[in-house]
Amino acid sequence: MTAPKELRVAKDRKLLTVTFPDHRPFELPAELLRVLSPSAEVQGHSPEQRVTVPGKKNVAILKIEPVGNYAVRITFDDFHDTGIFTWNYLHTLGHEKDRRWQEYLDELAQKGMSRDR
């Protein structure tokens, strides 16, 4: 996967726009990025260990740092910063955003959790 030609954080820090060459821009909410972080803290070391992360409705992006030529590290205002978002993962999230978001909302409901806390 080639690097995006642009990564732009919205002024309110709640949205990351990712534009890959020859693709329309993907708008990825900070909350989605946080709750689907590729970190071991969220994903675990197997599917059974994956953690549902509630209470991130108002999370914002503090900073984005390059990791080599293949990824970025996103630091959120809750100080979560261990996820390495590869270009491939960002591209996948862009294409699967609606489905993954609905799966997350369904998971919260099943577990009696909330986006607010």
Residue pairs with C-beta under 8 A, 6 or more apart in sequence:
1 20
1 86
1 87
1 88
1 91
2 20
2 21
2 87
3 69
3 70
3 87
4 18
4 19
4 20
4 21
4 87
4 90
5 19
5 20
5 21
6 17
6 18
6 19
6 25
7 16
7 17
7 18
7 19
7 64
7 72
8 16
8 17
8 19
9 15
9 16
9 17
9 61
9 64
10 16
10 17
12 60
13 30
13 60
13 61
13 62
13 77
14 29
14 30
14 31
14 60
14 61
15 27
15 28
15 29
15 30
16 27
16 28
16 29
16 30
16 33
16 61
16 64
16 74
17 25
17 26
17 27
17 28
18 25
18 26
18 28
18 90
18 91
18 94
19 25
19 26
20 26
20 87
20 91
20 94
23 91
23 94
26 90
26 91
26 93
26 94
26 95
26 97
28 90
28 93
28 94
28 97
30 59
30 60
30 61
30 76
31 56
31 57
31 58
31 59
31 115
32 93
32 97
32 100
32 101
32 104
33 61
33 74
33 76
33 85
33 93
34 53
34 56
34 59
34 76
34 78
34 80
35 42
35 52
35 53
35 56
35 104
36 42
36 93
36 100
36 104
37 43
37 53
37 74
37 80
37 82
37 83
37 85
38 83
38 84
38 85
38 86
38 89
39 80
39 82
39 83
39 84
40 82
41 51
41 80
41 82
41 83
42 50
42 51
42 53
42 83
43 49
43 50
43 51
44 50
44 51
52 104
52 107
52 108
52 111
52 113
54 108
54 111
54 113
54 114
54 115
54 117
55 113
55 114
55 115
55 116
55 117
56 78
56 115
57 115
57 116
59 76
59 77
59 78
60 76
60 77
61 74
61 75
61 76
61 77
62 75
62 76
62 77
63 74
63 75
64 72
64 73
64 74
64 75
65 72
65 73
65 75
66 72
67 73
67 84
70 86
70 87
71 84
71 85
71 86
71 87
71 89
72 84
72 85
72 90
73 81
73 83
73 84
73 85
74 81
74 83
74 85
75 81
93 100
105 115
107 113
108 114
108 115
